[in-house]
Amino acid sequence: MKRGIARFPHEVEEHLQIQVPAITKRHLGIRAAETREPIRVVVLRALQAYGVPVPLDAISDRRKKRPS
C-alpha cells in the first residue's frame, strides 16, 4: 500500500530506518535466507512475537513471484 493512499490508518506504511549491530544484521540475513523471506518480513514477525501489534496483511513478501 502506498503511503497516503489508505482507507484505514493501519494500511498506511511509514519508513523506519534503524542501526543494528553487524552480527544482528548478519543473523537477520541468515534467517531471511533460511525462510526465503525478506528481512522486512522476518523483523515484522519478530516484532509481532514480542507483542507489538502488526497487521497480518503487512507480514507478506511484496516481491514479485517468479515462476518455479
N, CA, C and O atoms as a Tripos MOL2 file, in Angstrom:
@<TRIPOS>MOLECULE
protein
  272   271    68     0     0
PROTEIN
NO_CHARGES

@<TRIPOS>ATOM
      1 N           0.8510   -1.1680    0.0000 N.3       1 MET1
      2 CA          0.0000    0.0000    0.0000 C.3       1 MET1
      3 C           0.8950    1.2290    0.0000 C.2       1 MET1
      4 O           1.7990    1.3370    0.8280 O.2       1 MET1
      5 N           0.6570    2.1370   -0.9020 N.am      2 LYS2
      6 CA          1.4720    3.3360   -0.9830 C.3       2 LYS2
      7 C           1.1100    4.2940    0.1400 C.2       2 LYS2
      8 O          -0.0410    4.3630    0.5700 O.2       2 LYS2
      9 N           2.0890    5.0160    0.5990 N.am      3 ARG3
     10 CA          1.8990    5.9780    1.6820 C.3       3 ARG3
     11 C           0.8630    7.0190    1.2760 C.2       3 ARG3
     12 O           0.9230    7.5710    0.1770 O.2       3 ARG3
     13 N          -0.0820    7.2800    2.1650 N.am      4 GLY4
     14 CA         -1.0670    8.3100    1.9430 C.3       4 GLY4
     15 C          -2.3090    7.8510    1.1920 C.2       4 GLY4
     16 O          -3.2910    8.5920    1.1410 O.2       4 GLY4
     17 N          -2.3010    6.6610    0.6080 N.am      5 ILE5
     18 CA         -3.4650    6.1540   -0.1140 C.3       5 ILE5
     19 C          -4.0050    4.9630    0.6670 C.2       5 ILE5
     20 O          -3.7900    3.8110    0.2920 O.2       5 ILE5
     21 N          -4.6960    5.2500    1.7380 N.am      6 ALA6
     22 CA         -5.1770    4.1790    2.5940 C.3       6 ALA6
     23 C          -6.6070    4.4680    3.0340 C.2       6 ALA6
     24 O          -7.0030    5.6180    3.2290 O.2       6 ALA6
     25 N          -7.3570    3.4030    3.1830 N.am      7 ARG7
     26 CA         -8.7250    3.5360    3.6770 C.3       7 ARG7
     27 C          -8.7510    3.5000    5.1980 C.2       7 ARG7
     28 O          -9.6370    4.0870    5.8200 O.2       7 ARG7
     29 N          -7.7930    2.8200    5.7940 N.am      8 PHE8
     30 CA         -7.7400    2.6780    7.2390 C.3       8 PHE8
     31 C          -6.3430    3.0580    7.7130 C.2       8 PHE8
     32 O          -5.3760    2.8700    6.9740 O.2       8 PHE8
     33 N          -6.2120    3.5920    8.9360 N.am      9 PRO9
     34 CA         -4.8940    4.0170    9.4270 C.3       9 PRO9
     35 C          -3.8350    2.9220    9.3960 C.2       9 PRO9
     36 O          -2.6620    3.2100    9.1560 O.2       9 PRO9
     37 N          -4.2270    1.6630    9.6360 N.am     10 HIS10
     38 CA         -3.2230    0.5920    9.6690 C.3      10 HIS10
     39 C          -2.7020    0.2460    8.2750 C.2      10 HIS10
     40 O          -1.7330   -0.5040    8.1540 O.2      10 HIS10
     41 N          -3.3270    0.7790    7.2190 N.am     11 GLU11
     42 CA         -2.8670    0.4940    5.8640 C.3      11 GLU11
     43 C          -1.7630    1.4460    5.4180 C.2      11 GLU11
     44 O          -1.0860    1.1760    4.4270 O.2      11 GLU11
     45 N          -1.5690    2.5460    6.1240 N.am     12 VAL12
     46 CA         -0.5230    3.4970    5.7690 C.3      12 VAL12
     47 C           0.8090    2.9480    6.2700 C.2      12 VAL12
     48 O           0.9190    2.5260    7.4210 O.2      12 VAL12
     49 N           1.8120    2.9540    5.4080 N.am     13 GLU13
     50 CA          3.1260    2.4710    5.8110 C.3      13 GLU13
     51 C           4.0670    3.6460    5.9880 C.2      13 GLU13
     52 O           4.0740    4.5790    5.1850 O.2      13 GLU13
     53 N           4.8520    3.5900    7.0350 N.am     14 GLU14
     54 CA          5.8430    4.6100    7.3470 C.3      14 GLU14
     55 C           7.2300    4.0290    7.1420 C.2      14 GLU14
     56 O           7.4420    2.8250    7.2880 O.2      14 GLU14
     57 N           8.1540    4.8850    6.8090 N.am     15 HIS15
     58 CA          9.5480    4.4650    6.6420 C.3      15 HIS15
     59 C          10.2120    4.4480    8.0180 C.2      15 HIS15
     60 O          10.0710    5.3950    8.7910 O.2      15 HIS15
     61 N          10.9290    3.3780    8.3190 N.am     16 LEU16
     62 CA         11.6490    3.2590    9.5880 C.3      16 LEU16
     63 C          13.0610    2.7850    9.2720 C.2      16 LEU16
     64 O          13.2520    1.7470    8.6390 O.2      16 LEU16
     65 N          14.0250    3.5400    9.7080 N.am     17 GLN17
     66 CA         15.4090    3.1620    9.4850 C.3      17 GLN17
     67 C          16.0960    3.0800   10.8370 C.2      17 GLN17
     68 O          16.0380    4.0220   11.6280 O.2      17 GLN17
     69 N          16.7480    1.9500   11.1020 N.am     18 ILE18
     70 CA         17.4440    1.7830   12.3750 C.3      18 ILE18
     71 C          18.8400    1.2370   12.1160 C.2      18 ILE18
     72 O          19.1150    0.6570   11.0660 O.2      18 ILE18
     73 N          19.6950    1.4320   13.0770 N.am     19 GLN19
     74 CA         21.0170    0.8400   13.0290 C.3      19 GLN19
     75 C          21.0470   -0.3060   14.0270 C.2      19 GLN19
     76 O          20.5920   -0.1680   15.1630 O.2      19 GLN19
     77 N          21.5840   -1.4310   13.5940 N.am     20 VAL20
     78 CA         21.7150   -2.6060   14.4550 C.3      20 VAL20
     79 C          23.1590   -3.0790   14.3970 C.2      20 VAL20
     80 O          23.8810   -2.7660   13.4500 O.2      20 VAL20
     81 N          23.5770   -3.8280   15.3990 N.am     21 PRO21
     82 CA         24.9320   -4.3880   15.3550 C.3      21 PRO21
     83 C          25.0950   -5.2780   14.1110 C.2      21 PRO21
     84 O          24.1400   -5.8990   13.6460 O.2      21 PRO21
     85 N          26.3050   -5.3230   13.5960 N.am     22 ALA22
     86 CA         26.5920   -6.1080   12.3920 C.3      22 ALA22
     87 C          26.1910   -7.5710   12.5700 C.2      22 ALA22
     88 O          25.6660   -8.1840   11.6400 O.2      22 ALA22
     89 N          26.4310   -8.1350   13.7520 N.am     23 ILE23
     90 CA         26.0900   -9.5400   13.9960 C.3      23 ILE23
     91 C          24.5810   -9.7470   13.9250 C.2      23 ILE23
     92 O          24.1170  -10.7850   13.4540 O.2      23 ILE23
     93 N          23.8130   -8.7600   14.3900 N.am     24 THR24
     94 CA         22.3490   -8.8450   14.3300 C.3      24 THR24
     95 C          21.8900   -8.8350   12.8810 C.2      24 THR24
     96 O          21.0490   -9.6420   12.4850 O.2      24 THR24
     97 N          22.4350   -7.9340   12.1020 N.am     25 LYS25
     98 CA         22.0630   -7.8640   10.6820 C.3      25 LYS25
     99 C          22.4460   -9.1550    9.9670 C.2      25 LYS25
    100 O          21.6990   -9.6450    9.1200 O.2      25 LYS25
    101 N          23.5950   -9.6980   10.3040 N.am     26 ARG26
    102 CA         24.0350  -10.9590    9.6960 C.3      26 ARG26
    103 C          23.0540  -12.0840   10.0120 C.2      26 ARG26
    104 O          22.6980  -12.8670    9.1320 O.2      26 ARG26
    105 N          22.6220  -12.1620   11.2580 N.am     27 HIS27
    106 CA         21.6800  -13.2160   11.6510 C.3      27 HIS27
    107 C          20.2960  -13.0010   11.0340 C.2      27 HIS27
    108 O          19.6120  -13.9660   10.6930 O.2      27 HIS27
    109 N          19.8900  -11.7520   10.8930 N.am     28 LEU28
    110 CA         18.6330  -11.4810   10.1920 C.3      28 LEU28
    111 C          18.7240  -11.9470    8.7360 C.2      28 LEU28
    112 O          17.7790  -12.5200    8.1940 O.2      28 LEU28
    113 N          19.8690  -11.6920    8.1200 N.am     29 GLY29
    114 CA         20.0800  -12.1440    6.7460 C.3      29 GLY29
    115 C          20.0650  -13.6570    6.6220 C.2      29 GLY29
    116 O          19.5220  -14.2030    5.6620 O.2      29 GLY29
    117 N          20.6600  -14.3300    7.5920 N.am     30 ILE30
    118 CA         20.6580  -15.7990    7.5970 C.3      30 ILE30
    119 C          19.2380  -16.3240    7.7550 C.2      30 ILE30
    120 O          18.8220  -17.2270    7.0290 O.2      30 ILE30
    121 N          18.4940  -15.7610    8.7020 N.am     31 ARG31
    122 CA         17.1070  -16.1950    8.9180 C.3      31 ARG31
    123 C          16.2690  -15.9340    7.6650 C.2      31 ARG31
    124 O          15.4470  -16.7640    7.2780 O.2      31 ARG31
    125 N          16.4820  -14.7770    7.0370 N.am     32 ALA32
    126 CA         15.7490  -14.4500    5.8150 C.3      32 ALA32
    127 C          16.0670  -15.4480    4.7060 C.2      32 ALA32
    128 O          15.1730  -15.8570    3.9640 O.2      32 ALA32
    129 N          17.3180  -15.8370    4.5900 N.am     33 ALA33
    130 CA         17.6970  -16.8250    3.5750 C.3      33 ALA33
    131 C          17.0800  -18.1870    3.8830 C.2      33 ALA33
    132 O          16.6110  -18.8770    2.9780 O.2      33 ALA33
    133 N          17.0800  -18.5720    5.1520 N.am     34 GLU34
    134 CA         16.5070  -19.8610    5.5490 C.3      34 GLU34
    135 C          15.0040  -19.9320    5.2720 C.2      34 GLU34
    136 O          14.4940  -20.9670    4.8420 O.2      34 GLU34
    137 N          14.3060  -18.8320    5.5190 N.am     35 THR35
    138 CA         12.8550  -18.8170    5.3490 C.3      35 THR35
    139 C          12.4320  -18.3440    3.9580 C.2      35 THR35
    140 O          11.2540  -18.3890    3.6040 O.2      35 THR35
    141 N          13.4130  -17.8900    3.1810 N.am     36 ARG36
    142 CA         13.1500  -17.3560    1.8280 C.3      36 ARG36
    143 C          12.1620  -16.1980    1.8710 C.2      36 ARG36
    144 O          11.2830  -16.0740    1.0200 O.2      36 ARG36
    145 N          12.3300  -15.3570    2.8840 N.am     37 GLU37
    146 CA         11.5140  -14.1620    3.0610 C.3      37 GLU37
    147 C          12.4470  -12.9630    3.1800 C.2      37 GLU37
    148 O          13.6020  -13.1120    3.5800 O.2      37 GLU37
    149 N          11.9570  -11.7820    2.8360 N.am     38 PRO38
    150 CA         12.7980  -10.5920    3.0230 C.3      38 PRO38
    151 C          13.0250  -10.3000    4.5040 C.2      38 PRO38
    152 O          12.2390  -10.7170    5.3550 O.2      38 PRO38
    153 N          14.0910   -9.5910    4.7980 N.am     39 ILE39
    154 CA         14.3960   -9.2190    6.1810 C.3      39 ILE39
    155 C          13.2210   -8.4660    6.7940 C.2      39 ILE39
    156 O          12.9410   -8.6300    7.9810 O.2      39 ILE39
    157 N          12.5300   -7.6470    6.0110 N.am     40 ARG40
    158 CA         11.3660   -6.9010    6.4960 C.3      40 ARG40
    159 C          10.3390   -7.8360    7.1330 C.2      40 ARG40
    160 O           9.8070   -7.5400    8.2040 O.2      40 ARG40
    161 N          10.0610   -8.9580    6.4810 N.am     41 VAL41
    162 CA          9.0780   -9.9120    7.0000 C.3      41 VAL41
    163 C           9.6050  -10.5620    8.2760 C.2      41 VAL41
    164 O           8.8550  -10.7460    9.2340 O.2      41 VAL41
    165 N          10.8730  -10.9050    8.2940 N.am     42 VAL42
    166 CA         11.4740  -11.5120    9.4870 C.3      42 VAL42
    167 C          11.3550  -10.5540   10.6790 C.2      42 VAL42
    168 O          10.9980  -10.9670   11.7830 O.2      42 VAL42
    169 N          11.6550   -9.2820   10.4440 N.am     43 VAL43
    170 CA         11.5860   -8.2890   11.5170 C.3      43 VAL43
    171 C          10.1420   -8.0860   11.9790 C.2      43 VAL43
    172 O           9.8850   -8.0080   13.1800 O.2      43 VAL43
    173 N           9.2030   -7.9990   11.0390 N.am     44 LEU44
    174 CA          7.8020   -7.8240   11.4310 C.3      44 LEU44
    175 C           7.2940   -9.0180   12.2310 C.2      44 LEU44
    176 O           6.5410   -8.8410   13.1890 O.2      44 LEU44
    177 N           7.6940  -10.2290   11.8540 N.am     45 ARG45
    178 CA          7.2950  -11.4150   12.6270 C.3      45 ARG45
    179 C           7.8860  -11.3630   14.0370 C.2      45 ARG45
    180 O           7.2180  -11.7150   15.0100 O.2      45 ARG45
    181 N           9.1350  -10.9250   14.1390 N.am     46 ALA46
    182 CA          9.7790  -10.8220   15.4550 C.3      46 ALA46
    183 C           9.0840   -9.7780   16.3220 C.2      46 ALA46
    184 O           8.8680  -10.0030   17.5130 O.2      46 ALA46
    185 N           8.7340   -8.6430   15.7320 N.am     47 LEU47
    186 CA          8.0150   -7.6130   16.4810 C.3      47 LEU47
    187 C           6.6610   -8.1320   16.9510 C.2      47 LEU47
    188 O           6.2470   -7.8680   18.0790 O.2      47 LEU47
    189 N           5.9800   -8.8660   16.0890 N.am     48 GLN48
    190 CA          4.6860   -9.4420   16.4600 C.3      48 GLN48
    191 C           4.8590  -10.4370   17.6140 C.2      48 GLN48
    192 O           4.0600  -10.4430   18.5510 O.2      48 GLN48
    193 N           5.8900  -11.2680   17.5510 N.am     49 ALA49
    194 CA          6.1510  -12.2350   18.6140 C.3      49 ALA49
    195 C           6.4800  -11.5290   19.9300 C.2      49 ALA49
    196 O           6.2220  -12.0670   21.0060 O.2      49 ALA49
    197 N           7.0410  -10.3450   19.8440 N.am     50 TYR50
    198 CA          7.3770   -9.5440   21.0200 C.3      50 TYR50
    199 C           6.1410   -8.8670   21.6140 C.2      50 TYR50
    200 O           6.1950   -8.3240   22.7170 O.2      50 TYR50
    201 N           5.0330   -8.9030   20.8810 N.am     51 GLY51
    202 CA          3.8010   -8.3230   21.3880 C.3      51 GLY51
    203 C           3.4180   -7.0040   20.7450 C.2      51 GLY51
    204 O           2.4250   -6.3890   21.1330 O.2      51 GLY51
    205 N           4.1960   -6.5640   19.7660 N.am     52 VAL52
    206 CA          3.8750   -5.3300   19.0560 C.3      52 VAL52
    207 C           2.7800   -5.6370   18.0370 C.2      52 VAL52
    208 O           2.9260   -6.5800   17.2590 O.2      52 VAL52
    209 N           1.6950   -4.8740   18.0160 N.am     53 PRO53
    210 CA          0.6380   -5.1340   17.0360 C.3      53 PRO53
    211 C           1.1330   -4.9100   15.6040 C.2      53 PRO53
    212 O           1.6240   -3.8330   15.2650 O.2      53 PRO53
    213 N           0.9970   -5.9260   14.7870 N.am     54 VAL54
    214 CA          1.3720   -5.8480   13.3700 C.3      54 VAL54
    215 C           0.2140   -6.4280   12.5670 C.2      54 VAL54
    216 O          -0.1290   -7.5960   12.7520 O.2      54 VAL54
    217 N          -0.4030   -5.6390   11.6740 N.am     55 PRO55
    218 CA         -1.4960   -6.1800   10.8640 C.3      55 PRO55
    219 C          -1.0150   -7.3980   10.0630 C.2      55 PRO55
    220 O           0.0740   -7.3810    9.4890 O.2      55 PRO55
    221 N          -1.8300   -8.4390   10.0320 N.am     56 LEU56
    222 CA         -1.4290   -9.6690    9.3420 C.3      56 LEU56
    223 C          -1.1200   -9.4400    7.8700 C.2      56 LEU56
    224 O          -0.2170  -10.0700    7.3200 O.2      56 LEU56
    225 N          -1.8650   -8.5390    7.2260 N.am     57 ASP57
    226 CA         -1.6040   -8.3140    5.8120 C.3      57 ASP57
    227 C          -0.2970   -7.5600    5.5780 C.2      57 ASP57
    228 O           0.1760   -7.4970    4.4430 O.2      57 ASP57
    229 N           0.2920   -6.9910    6.6230 N.am     58 ALA58
    230 CA          1.5830   -6.3130    6.4950 C.3      58 ALA58
    231 C           2.7280   -7.3150    6.4720 C.2      58 ALA58
    232 O           3.8170   -7.0090    5.9860 O.2      58 ALA58
    233 N           2.4830   -8.5090    6.9950 N.am     59 ILE59
    234 CA          3.5220   -9.5330    7.0400 C.3      59 ILE59
    235 C           3.3910  -10.3900    5.7890 C.2      59 ILE59
    236 O           2.8740  -11.5060    5.8240 O.2      59 ILE59
    237 N           3.8680   -9.8420    4.7030 N.am     60 SER60
    238 CA          3.8330  -10.5770    3.4420 C.3      60 SER60
    239 C           5.0200  -10.1650    2.6000 C.2      60 SER60
    240 O           5.5660   -9.0730    2.7560 O.2      60 SER60
    241 N           5.4020  -11.0390    1.7230 N.am     61 ASP61
    242 CA          6.5040  -10.7880    0.8150 C.3      61 ASP61
    243 C           5.9610   -9.9690   -0.3500 C.2      61 ASP61
    244 O           5.1350  -10.4560   -1.1210 O.2      61 ASP61
    245 N           6.4170   -8.7380   -0.4780 N.am     62 ARG62
    246 CA          5.9080   -7.8470   -1.5210 C.3      62 ARG62
    247 C           6.7120   -7.9630   -2.8180 C.2      62 ARG62
    248 O           6.4370   -7.2660   -3.7940 O.2      62 ARG62
    249 N           7.7090   -8.8530   -2.8130 N.am     63 ARG63
    250 CA          8.4830   -9.0330   -4.0430 C.3      63 ARG63
    251 C           7.6560   -9.7700   -5.0700 C.2      63 ARG63
    252 O           6.7440  -10.5190   -4.7190 O.2      63 ARG63
    253 N           7.9650   -9.5660   -6.3260 N.am     64 LYS64
    254 CA          7.2690  -10.2530   -7.3940 C.3      64 LYS64
    255 C           7.6050  -11.7380   -7.3350 C.2      64 LYS64
    256 O           8.7510  -12.1200   -7.1000 O.2      64 LYS64
    257 N           6.6020  -12.5600   -7.5490 N.am     65 LYS65
    258 CA          6.8050  -14.0050   -7.5350 C.3      65 LYS65
    259 C           7.3710  -14.4380   -8.8810 C.2      65 LYS65
    260 O           6.8970  -14.0140   -9.9340 O.2      65 LYS65
    261 N           8.3850  -15.2850   -8.8300 N.am     66 ARG66
    262 CA          8.9760  -15.8330  -10.0470 C.3      66 ARG66
    263 C           8.3840  -17.1980  -10.3210 C.2      66 ARG66
    264 O           8.0810  -17.9500   -9.3950 O.2      66 ARG66
    265 N           8.2180  -17.5190  -11.5970 N.am     67 PRO67
    266 CA          7.7240  -18.8780  -11.9090 C.3      67 PRO67
    267 C           8.7300  -19.9260  -11.4460 C.2      67 PRO67
    268 O           9.9380  -19.7080  -11.5350 O.2      67 PRO67
    269 N           8.2460  -21.0420  -10.9600 N.am     68 SER68
    270 CA          9.1310  -22.1130  -10.4540 C.3      68 SER68
    271 C           9.7430  -22.8950  -11.5770 C.2      68 SER68
    272 O          10.5090  -23.8270  -11.3340 O.2      68 SER68
@<TRIPOS>BOND
     1     1     2 1
     2     2     3 1
     3     3     4 2
     4     3     5 am
     5     5     6 1
     6     6     7 1
     7     7     8 2
     8     7     9 am
     9     9    10 1
    10    10    11 1
    11    11    12 2
    12    11    13 am
    13    13    14 1
    14    14    15 1
    15    15    16 2
    16    15    17 am
    17    17    18 1
    18    18    19 1
    19    19    20 2
    20    19    21 am
    21    21    22 1
    22    22    23 1
    23    23    24 2
    24    23    25 am
    25    25    26 1
    26    26    27 1
    27    27    28 2
    28    27    29 am
    29    29    30 1
    30    30    31 1
    31    31    32 2
    32    31    33 am
    33    33    34 1
    34    34    35 1
    35    35    36 2
    36    35    37 am
    37    37    38 1
    38    38    39 1
    39    39    40 2
    40    39    41 am
    41    41    42 1
    42    42    43 1
    43    43    44 2
    44    43    45 am
    45    45    46 1
    46    46    47 1
    47    47    48 2
    48    47    49 am
    49    49    50 1
    50    50    51 1
    51    51    52 2
    52    51    53 am
    53    53    54 1
    54    54    55 1
    55    55    56 2
    56    55    57 am
    57    57    58 1
    58    58    59 1
    59    59    60 2
    60    59    61 am
    61    61    62 1
    62    62    63 1
    63    63    64 2
    64    63    65 am
    65    65    66 1
    66    66    67 1
    67    67    68 2
    68    67    69 am
    69    69    70 1
    70    70    71 1
    71    71    72 2
    72    71    73 am
    73    73    74 1
    74    74    75 1
    75    75    76 2
    76    75    77 am
    77    77    78 1
    78    78    79 1
    79    79    80 2
    80    79    81 am
    81    81    82 1
    82    82    83 1
    83    83    84 2
    84    83    85 am
    85    85    86 1
    86    86    87 1
    87    87    88 2
    88    87    89 am
    89    89    90 1
    90    90    91 1
    91    91    92 2
    92    91    93 am
    93    93    94 1
    94    94    95 1
    95    95    96 2
    96    95    97 am
    97    97    98 1
    98    98    99 1
    99    99   100 2
   100    99   101 am
   101   101   102 1
   102   102   103 1
   103   103   104 2
   104   103   105 am
   105   105   106 1
   106   106   107 1
   107   107   108 2
   108   107   109 am
   109   109   110 1
   110   110   111 1
   111   111   112 2
   112   111   113 am
   113   113   114 1
   114   114   115 1
   115   115   116 2
   116   115   117 am
   117   117   118 1
   118   118   119 1
   119   119   120 2
   120   119   121 am
   121   121   122 1
   122   122   123 1
   123   123   124 2
   124   123   125 am
   125   125   126 1
   126   126   127 1
   127   127   128 2
   128   127   129 am
   129   129   130 1
   130   130   131 1
   131   131   132 2
   132   131   133 am
   133   133   134 1
   134   134   135 1
   135   135   136 2
   136   135   137 am
   137   137   138 1
   138   138   139 1
   139   139   140 2
   140   139   141 am
   141   141   142 1
   142   142   143 1
   143   143   144 2
   144   143   145 am
   145   145   146 1
   146   146   147 1
   147   147   148 2
   148   147   149 am
   149   149   150 1
   150   150   151 1
   151   151   152 2
   152   151   153 am
   153   153   154 1
   154   154   155 1
   155   155   156 2
   156   155   157 am
   157   157   158 1
   158   158   159 1
   159   159   160 2
   160   159   161 am
   161   161   162 1
   162   162   163 1
   163   163   164 2
   164   163   165 am
   165   165   166 1
   166   166   167 1
   167   167   168 2
   168   167   169 am
   169   169   170 1
   170   170   171 1
   171   171   172 2
   172   171   173 am
   173   173   174 1
   174   174   175 1
   175   175   176 2
   176   175   177 am
   177   177   178 1
   178   178   179 1
   179   179   180 2
   180   179   181 am
   181   181   182 1
   182   182   183 1
   183   183   184 2
   184   183   185 am
   185   185   186 1
   186   186   187 1
   187   187   188 2
   188   187   189 am
   189   189   190 1
   190   190   191 1
   191   191   192 2
   192   191   193 am
   193   193   194 1
   194   194   195 1
   195   195   196 2
   196   195   197 am
   197   197   198 1
   198   198   199 1
   199   199   200 2
   200   199   201 am
   201   201   202 1
   202   202   203 1
   203   203   204 2
   204   203   205 am
   205   205   206 1
   206   206   207 1
   207   207   208 2
   208   207   209 am
   209   209   210 1
   210   210   211 1
   211   211   212 2
   212   211   213 am
   213   213   214 1
   214   214   215 1
   215   215   216 2
   216   215   217 am
   217   217   218 1
   218   218   219 1
   219   219   220 2
   220   219   221 am
   221   221   222 1
   222   222   223 1
   223   223   224 2
   224   223   225 am
   225   225   226 1
   226   226   227 1
   227   227   228 2
   228   227   229 am
   229   229   230 1
   230   230   231 1
   231   231   232 2
   232   231   233 am
   233   233   234 1
   234   234   235 1
   235   235   236 2
   236   235   237 am
   237   237   238 1
   238   238   239 1
   239   239   240 2
   240   239   241 am
   241   241   242 1
   242   242   243 1
   243   243   244 2
   244   243   245 am
   245   245   246 1
   246   246   247 1
   247   247   248 2
   248   247   249 am
   249   249   250 1
   250   250   251 1
   251   251   252 2
   252   251   253 am
   253   253   254 1
   254   254   255 1
   255   255   256 2
   256   255   257 am
   257   257   258 1
   258   258   259 1
   259   259   260 2
   260   259   261 am
   261   261   262 1
   262   262   263 1
   263   263   264 2
   264   263   265 am
   265   265   266 1
   266   266   267 1
   267   267   268 2
   268   267   269 am
   269   269   270 1
   270   270   271 1
   271   271   272 2
@<TRIPOS>SUBSTRUCTURE
     1 MET1         2 RESIDUE 1 A MET
     2 LYS2         6 RESIDUE 1 A LYS
     3 ARG3        10 RESIDUE 1 A ARG
     4 GLY4        14 RESIDUE 1 A GLY
     5 ILE5        18 RESIDUE 1 A ILE
     6 ALA6        22 RESIDUE 1 A ALA
     7 ARG7        26 RESIDUE 1 A ARG
     8 PHE8        30 RESIDUE 1 A PHE
     9 PRO9        34 RESIDUE 1 A PRO
    10 HIS10       38 RESIDUE 1 A HIS
    11 GLU11       42 RESIDUE 1 A GLU
    12 VAL12       46 RESIDUE 1 A VAL
    13 GLU13       50 RESIDUE 1 A GLU
    14 GLU14       54 RESIDUE 1 A GLU
    15 HIS15       58 RESIDUE 1 A HIS
    16 LEU16       62 RESIDUE 1 A LEU
    17 GLN17       66 RESIDUE 1 A GLN
    18 ILE18       70 RESIDUE 1 A ILE
    19 GLN19       74 RESIDUE 1 A GLN
    20 VAL20       78 RESIDUE 1 A VAL
    21 PRO21       82 RESIDUE 1 A PRO
    22 ALA22       86 RESIDUE 1 A ALA
    23 ILE23       90 RESIDUE 1 A ILE
    24 THR24       94 RESIDUE 1 A THR
    25 LYS25       98 RESIDUE 1 A LYS
    26 ARG26      102 RESIDUE 1 A ARG
    27 HIS27      106 RESIDUE 1 A HIS
    28 LEU28      110 RESIDUE 1 A LEU
    29 GLY29      114 RESIDUE 1 A GLY
    30 ILE30      118 RESIDUE 1 A ILE
    31 ARG31      122 RESIDUE 1 A ARG
    32 ALA32      126 RESIDUE 1 A ALA
    33 ALA33      130 RESIDUE 1 A ALA
    34 GLU34      134 RESIDUE 1 A GLU
    35 THR35      138 RESIDUE 1 A THR
    36 ARG36      142 RESIDUE 1 A ARG
    37 GLU37      146 RESIDUE 1 A GLU
    38 PRO38      150 RESIDUE 1 A PRO
    39 ILE39      154 RESIDUE 1 A ILE
    40 ARG40      158 RESIDUE 1 A ARG
    41 VAL41      162 RESIDUE 1 A VAL
    42 VAL42      166 RESIDUE 1 A VAL
    43 VAL43      170 RESIDUE 1 A VAL
    44 LEU44      174 RESIDUE 1 A LEU
    45 ARG45      178 RESIDUE 1 A ARG
    46 ALA46      182 RESIDUE 1 A ALA
    47 LEU47      186 RESIDUE 1 A LEU
    48 GLN48      190 RESIDUE 1 A GLN
    49 ALA49      194 RESIDUE 1 A ALA
    50 TYR50      198 RESIDUE 1 A TYR
    51 GLY51      202 RESIDUE 1 A GLY
    52 VAL52      206 RESIDUE 1 A VAL
    53 PRO53      210 RESIDUE 1 A PRO
    54 VAL54      214 RESIDUE 1 A VAL
    55 PRO55      218 RESIDUE 1 A PRO
    56 LEU56      222 RESIDUE 1 A LEU
    57 ASP57      226 RESIDUE 1 A ASP
    58 ALA58      230 RESIDUE 1 A ALA
    59 ILE59      234 RESIDUE 1 A ILE
    60 SER60      238 RESIDUE 1 A SER
    61 ASP61      242 RESIDUE 1 A ASP
    62 ARG62      246 RESIDUE 1 A ARG
    63 ARG63      250 RESIDUE 1 A ARG
    64 LYS64      254 RESIDUE 1 A LYS
    65 LYS65      258 RESIDUE 1 A LYS
    66 ARG66      262 RESIDUE 1 A ARG
    67 PRO67      266 RESIDUE 1 A PRO
    68 SER68      270 RESIDUE 1 A SER
